[in-house]
Amino acid sequence: MDASARPWPTGKVEQLEPLVRRVLAPNPSAFTYTGTQTYLIGDQAGLVVLDPGPNDPTHIAALVEAIGDAPVLAITCTHTHRDHSPAAAPLKQVTGAPIIGCAPLVLDTTGPRADAPFDTTYAPDRVLRDGDTLGGNHWTLRAVATPGHTSNHLCFALEESGALFTGDHVMGWSTSVVSPPDGDMAAYMRSLQLLYDREDRIYYPAHGPAVEKPRQLVRGMVGHRRQRERQILRQLEKGAQTIPGMVPEMYKGTDPALYPAAGMSVKAHLIDLAQRGKVALNGETWSLAG
C-alpha cells in the first residue's frame, strides 16, 4: 500500500490471497501510517478476525459487512494498544465470537509516547500462548510469541500459505517502537532473530505494505538496531551523558518535537546495554561501564 496514494481504501475489502482479506481502519496517524489493517483469515466455513482495530463504528460496520454470513471462529489481537484491540468487544457483541489472542496488558505511562496507549477494555475469553492454534476446515493459524514491542505481543502464522501476520513487531514502513518500561530491547532483538530463523513466505503487518522479502527486511532491522547501539557507545566514549543530551546528536535532522519519543528508544537500548554490562547508570547520567 502506497501511503501517498490517497484516498486510502478505508473500509474496503481487499483480497490478498485465497485465505486472507484485509480491511483498513480510518485511523491514519504518525504511528499507524495509513491506519490499522484488520485481517480476515479463513473462508465462508469459518474465519478469524485479526487485530479488529479501534472502536470506530464505521470500521466495525465495514468488518461486519466483510464477514457477511461466515461464522466468526475468533476475534484475535496481536497486542493491546488502542489502535489494535478496542473493536474486539463491540465486534463480539455483534458476532457472538469469542475473543482469543494475546494476554491482557494495561500500563499507565506518563512519559512521551511514539505509539498508542494501552486498551483498558480488552478482556479475552482465552489467552493464546506460543504454539497454540486456531483453525478452520483446511487452515491453521499458529501463535508465535514475539515480545519486545510489548511483552504480550504475538505474531500469527498461517501454516498452509506461509504467511506471517506480524502486528507491530515487524512493519514494512517503519521500525517498531520499543518503549520502556514494557518495551524491552533485548526481548525485541531475540524476537527478531526468532523470525529470521523461520522460513515465512510473506509478512502481513498491522501497518504498511506486505513484506515480500521478510528475511532481508529482518536482517536490515537487526543491523539498524546494532548501528544505533554503536552510536550510543560512541556518544558515551566522549564522557558521561544524559539521554536528553544524547538525543539531539543522535537524531540530527529530526523534528525536536520527536526528541522525547526518540529518548525512549535510546533508553531501551541503554537498559539492554546495562544488562549486558557495557554501560552504567548513575542518577540520570549514563556512562561506559568499568
N, C-alpha and C positions, 0 to 999 in steps of 0.2 A: 504494500500500500504506500503510495506516494503522498507524503504529508502536504505537499504543495498543491495537490490536485483537489482543490475544493470545488464543489461541496463534498465533504467526505460522506461515504454511503451509510450514514447512521440509520439504524432501523431496518436495513435491507438484508435479506438472507443471501449469503454468498456460499456457493458450493465449492469447497476446496479439494475434496476427494470423496470417493463414494460414501465413506462413513463420517465425514466431517463437514459441518457447515459453520458459518461464522456470522454473528450479528454485532455490529459496532454500536456501543453506547454513546449517547450525545454528551460526553464529558471530557472534551479535549482540554489539555492544560499543559503547563511546563513539565509536569511529572507523569502525565498519562499519554503524551504525544497526541495522536488523533482521537484518543479515547480508549476505554476498556473494551477488549474484544471477548465477547462471550461465545463459547463454542458449544454446538450441539453435536454430540458424538453418538452414533448409533444409526438406527433405521426406524422404519414405521412400526416394527415389532417392539421397539423399546429404545429409549435414548437417555443419555446423561447430559445435564446442563452444567457446563464447567465455567466457573467464575461468572456468576449471574450479573455481577456489576453493581452499580449504585442503585439505591432505591428511587428510581426515576420512573414515574407512571408511563411515560412514553416508551421507555426501553422495555419495561415489563410487558406492556401491550404488544410490542414487536416480538418479544420472545414467545408469548402465548400464541400469537398468530403463526410464528415459525414452527412451533411444536405441533400445532394442529391436533389431529386425533391420536397422535403417537403417545403411548404410555411413557411417562417420565419415571425412570427407574431410580434416579437420584439427582439431587442438586448438590454440586460438588464445588469446593473452594480450595484454591492453592494456598491462600493465607488470608488474614483477616484485616487488611487495610480497607478503608472505606470506599475505595474505587473497585473493590472486588466482591465483597460478600454481603452488603446490606440488602440486596434484592432477593437473597435466599429466602428470608422469612415470608415476604408477600408472595413470592412465586410458589412457595409451599402451600400457602392458603388457597391459591388458585388451582394448583395441580394435584394437591394431596401427596406429593412426593416427599420422601424423607430427605433431610439434609445430611449428607455423608461426605466427610472430607477431612480437612486439617483440624487440628486441635484448636479449641478456643484460646485466644490470647488477647488481652487488653492491657496496654501500658499507658499511664498518664505521662506525657512528656511536656516539659515546659520550655525546652530549648528549641533552636531553629530546626525546621524540617525541610527536606527536599522531596518528600513524598507525602502520601495521605496519612492521617492519623488512624488509629485502630477503630474497628467497628465494635461497638458495645452491644449490639443486638444479636450477634452471631451465636446460635445455640444449636450445635449439631446433634442429630439423633444418634449418630455413630461416628466415631473418630477412626480414620484410617491410619495405619502405621506403614512403615516401609515394607513393600512387598505385598500388601493387601490389594485385593482386586475387586472391581465392579465389572459387570459384563452383560451382554445380551446373548442372542442365539448363536452368533458366529463371530463375536468380537470380545476382546478382553482389555480393560483399562487397568493398568497396574500403577500403584502409588510408588513414587521414588522420593525418599526423604532428601531434601536439599536445604538444610538450614544455612543461614548466613544473612540473607536479606532480612528475614525474620526467623526466629527459632522454630516456628511451626510450619515453615514453607514446604510444600510438596510439589513436585512435578508429576505428570501422569503420562505413562507410555501406552500408546495404542499398539498392542503387540502385533496384530495382524498386518498393519500397514507400515510399521517402522517410524511412526510419528511420535514426537515427544512434545507435550504441552508444558511449556517452561515457566508459565506465570511471570513473575518479575525476576526470577533468578538469572535468566539469560534473555535479553531482548535484542531485536535487530536494529534498534535506533539509538540506543544509549547503554552505557554500563549501568548496572544495578546500584541502587543506593544501599550502602551498608552503614547504618547509623546506630551507635551505641545509645542506650545500654543493651537493647535486644539484638541489634545488628552486630554480627560477630565476624570479623575479617578472617580469622583462622578457619572458622567453620565454612565461610563462603568459599575460600580457596580449596578446601577439601571437597566441597560440593562441586566446584568447577572441575576438579580432577576426576571426580566420580563420573561426570557427564562425558568428559574427554575419553574415558576408558570404555564408554559404551559405543554402540555402533548404530545409533539412530539415524534414519534417513533424512529427516527434516524436523525442524523445531517450529512450533506454533506458539509464539509468546503472547502474553496478555496485551502488550502494546507494541505496535510497529509491525513491519512486514515479516513474513515467514523467512526462516533462515535455512537456505538450501545447502549450505556447506557448514554444517554445525561444528565439526571438529576444528575446522580452520578458524571459525569465529571464537570458539572457546580458547584455543591456543593464543589468539591475539588478546583476549581478555586477561588471561593469566599474565601475559607479557606486559600489558598495561599496568596491572597492579604491582608487578615486580619493579617496573620502572618508577612508579610513584613511591614505592618503598625506598628505592635507592636515592630518589630525590630528597626524601625526608632525612636519610642518613647524611647526605651531603650537607644539608642545612645545619644539622647538629654538629658536624665537623667544625663549623665556624664558632661553636660555643653553645651554651645552654640557651634555650628559646621557649617562648610560649607559643601556643597554637595560633592566636591572633597575629603574632608577629611573623609566623612562618607562611601563613596563607597567601598574603599579597605577593611574596616572592615566588611561591609555587604555582600560583594561578594568575600569572601576568596576562592581561588582556581580558580577564573575566570581569563581568559586572560586579562592582563591590557589593551590591545588594545580595549577591550569592555567596559572599565570603562566609557568613555564619554556617550555611549548609555545607560548604566545602570544608570548613573546620571540623565538622562531624566526621567526614570521610578521613581526614588526617588523623583525628582522634582514634578512629577504628584501626588504622594502620599502626599508630603508636602503641595502642594496647596490645596488639599482636606482637609487635617488636619487643615490648617489655616482657611479655610472657615467654619469649624466646631468649631473653637475657641480653638483648642488644641495646636497649635504651632504659633509662630510669626516670622516674618522676619525683620531683621534689617540690611540693606545693603545687603551683601552677606551671612550673618550669620543667621542661624535658631536656635531657642531655644524653650523650652516649654513655653506656654502662662501663664501669671499670675505671 
